[in-house]
Amino acid sequence: MGELDGRVALVTGGGWGIGRAIALKMAGAGASVVVADVNLVRGEESAELMRQSGNSALFVQCDVSDATSVETMVVATFQEFGRIDVLVNNAGIPGSNSIAHEVDLADWERVIAVNLRGPFLCARYALPHLISGGHGAIVNIASTFGMIGAHGSAAYAATKGGVIALTKQLAVDYGPHGVRVNAISPGFIDTDMAGRRSFMSPEAAAQNLAKREAAASLQPLGRQAHASEIGEVATFLASDRASFMTGSVVVVDGGCTATFNSGSR
């Protein structure tokens, strides 16, 4: 018996990276999974991977920054499976690498819309279903950038700090209704967020990856995480094994935020 048998999990940004890894882990734990993603091709690929493994999966195209799109996603999930037990707010974008006074305002608004308005909207429309099930769980994907400063990440860091605050607020308001709300703050993960490297020249993409790997190598565990390692933690938080956890921020960062890094391991 899987720890999520009989439950329905809705995973936003499930078309690739951390979202796909979470969806696959939850399907492996017995959940019926709805993959929501703005990218039609990647989203359907994730759902098909689960179907090929004998799991029940549905893809719904969704822009989490748009209220109508989110409401449609939640309705489609309920119509297909008759319930929603788990919501994973994973969809997010990095935005530009800019310090505050140089941030393009349109970029700022877009990052806020996807990374902070998105989790709020998804929670808003899913919560009635999570409450009615009696044991709902929300897992928000935050970031270490929402906990400590990071160079050139004004918009992204602001949204992830907001996700952490939203997590705690939702935990307080909905704990009495049987809904647990927790967040994960990943560190360096071996995934190309928003596919930025696919738009670079091969040389630039290689330099970008090498820079991330070099930074990760300075952390106590000395490497980037695999996306599946975040999937394991998300599945745990969604399960009854985490039945007394709510309002928590689980840091999965290889020790990055535990140490002052003076430039060497």
N, C-alpha and C positions, 0 to 999 in steps of 0.2 A: 504494500500500500504506500503510495506517495504521500508526502506531507501536505500537498495541496490538492489531493484527490477531491473531485466534486466542486472545486472552486473555479471561478472565472476571473482571470487576470487581464486587465487592460494596460498595455504598455505603450506609452507614447515615445516617439522617436525610435521605434523598434525595428527600423529598416536596416540598421547597421551598428557597428561599434558596441558600446555598452548596452544600448537598448536591445539589440539583437541577442547579445549574450544573456541578458536578463530573461528575455522571452523564452529562449531555448532552455535555460535552467528551470524556469517555472513550468514549462511544458513537461520537462523530464520529471518534475516532482508531481505530475498528475493534473495540473491545471489545464483548463481550456483557455487558450490565449487569444486575445485580440491585439493585433499589431496595428498601431496607428502611426502613420508617417506621412509627411507631405510628399515624399518621393514614391511615386506609384511603383516603379520597377523594383526598387530595393525593398519596399514594404511587402510586396507580393512574394519576393524571393524568401524573406524571413518566414512568412506564413507557410510557404511550400516546403521549406526545410522541416518544419514541424509536422506537416501532414505526411511527409515521406517517412518520418519516424513513428507514424501511427498515432500522432497526437491531434487533437481537435484545435483548429486554428482558423482565424478569420482576419483578413486585412481590410482596414478602413482608411481611406485617404483623409487626412485631416491637417489643417493648419491650426495649431493650438493657440495662436494669437487671435483667432477669429471666433467670436462667441457662437455664431450660427454653426460653424463647422464643428466646434466642440460638442454642441448640443446634438447635432446629427450623429456624431461618432458614438456618443453615449446611448442614444436611442437605438442605433444599429446594433450595438453590443447587447442591449437588453432584449431586443427583438430576436436576436440569434440564439441567445443562451438563457434568457429569462432571469438573469441575475448579474450582479457585479460584486465581487468579494474583495478584489485587490486592484488598486490603482497605482501604477508606477509613473510618476512624472519625471520622465527622462529627457524629453525633447529639449534641445538647446542649441544655441549657436555661439561661436566665440566672439564675433565682432572684430573690429580692427584693433591692432596693437597700438593704441594711442593713449597719451597722457591727457588729463582732463581738459586742459584749455585748447587741445588740438583735436579733440574728438569731433567727428562730423555729426551734427545733430540728428540727421536721418539715421545714421548708424546707431547712435545712442537709443533712439526711439524703437528701432527694430529689435535690438538686443533686449530691451526692457519688455517689449511686447511678447517675444517668444519665451524668454527665460523666467520671467516673473509673472506677467499677466497670464501666460499659458498655464502654469501649475494652478494658479488661482481659479481660472475658468474650468479646468478639468475637475478640480475638487468641487467646485460649486455645483456642477451638473451631475457628478457621480455620487456625491454624498447621500442624497436620498436613498439610492440603491444600496450603498454601503451600510447605512443605518438599518434598513429593513432586513438585511441578511443577518444582523446580530453579531457579526464578528468581522467587520470590515477592517481593512488595513490600507494605509497610504504609505508609499515609499517615495520620498522626494530625492532626486539626485542633485546635491549641492556641489560643493567643491572646496578644497583647501583655500582657494582664492577668495572664498567668502568668509574665511576665518583669519587670514593674515594678508598683509599687503603683497601685491605682485606688480612688477614693473609693466607699465603700458597696458593695463587691463581695467581701466576705470569703469566702463559699462558692465563688463562681464563680472568683475568682483562685486560691484554694487548689487547686481541681480542675485548672485549666489548668496550674499549676505542676507538679502531679502528672503530667499527661499528658506534659509535657516530660521529666520524670525517667523515666517509663515508656518513652518513646521510646528514650532512651539505653540503658536496661537491656535492652530487647528487641533493640536493635541489637547489643549485645555478645554476648548469649546465642545469637542466631540467625544472625548473620553467617556463622559456620562452616557453617551449613546452607543457605547460599545465599539467605537472606531478608534484604532490605534494609528498614530501618525509619527513616522520617524524619517530621518534623512541620512543619506550617505554622503560623505565628503571624500571623493577619490583624490589621489595625488596623480603622479605620472602614470598614465595608462597607455598601453600599446595600441592606440587607435588614432586614426587621422580624423579629428573632429571636423565635421562639415565638409570633409573631402578636400581640404585646402591644398594638400599636396598634389591632387589630381589636376589642379589648375596651374601648377608650377612646371618649369622646365625640369627635366630629369636631374640636372645638376642642383638646382635650387631645392627640389624635393629631398634629395639625398642629404643636403646640408641641413635642412630643417629637421629631418629624422635624427641625424647625427647630433645636432644640438640638444634635442630632447633626451637622447640616450646618454649624452655626456652629463646633463643636469641630473638625470635619474641616478647615474652612477655615483653621485656624491651623497645620496641619501643612505641612511643606515643599512637598508637591505640591498642597496647597490644596483637596482634594476627598475625598469618599468613593470607595472602589473599587467597581467593578461585581463582582458575584458571579462572573461569567465570568472575571475576572482571577485569582481564586483557583483556578478550574477549570483554567486554563492551567498554573499551577504544579503542581497536583496531578497532572495528566496527565504532565507532564515527570518528576516524581519517580517515577511508576509505570513509566516507560518505560526502555528500555535507554540512553537518552541520559544518564540519571543513574546509570549502572552502577557508579560508584565512590563514590556518596554513601550513607552510612548513619550514623545517629546525629546527623544534622544537624537544626537548627531554622532553617527558612527564614522570615525575617521579611518579610511583605508588608504594609507599613503606611504607605506614602507618606512615609517618613522620620520618623514619629512618635517612635520610640524612639531616633533618632539625634541628637536635639537637646534642649536645655533650652528649653522654651517659656516665655517671659517674658510672654506674653499678647498677642503680636502676631506677624505673620509677618515 
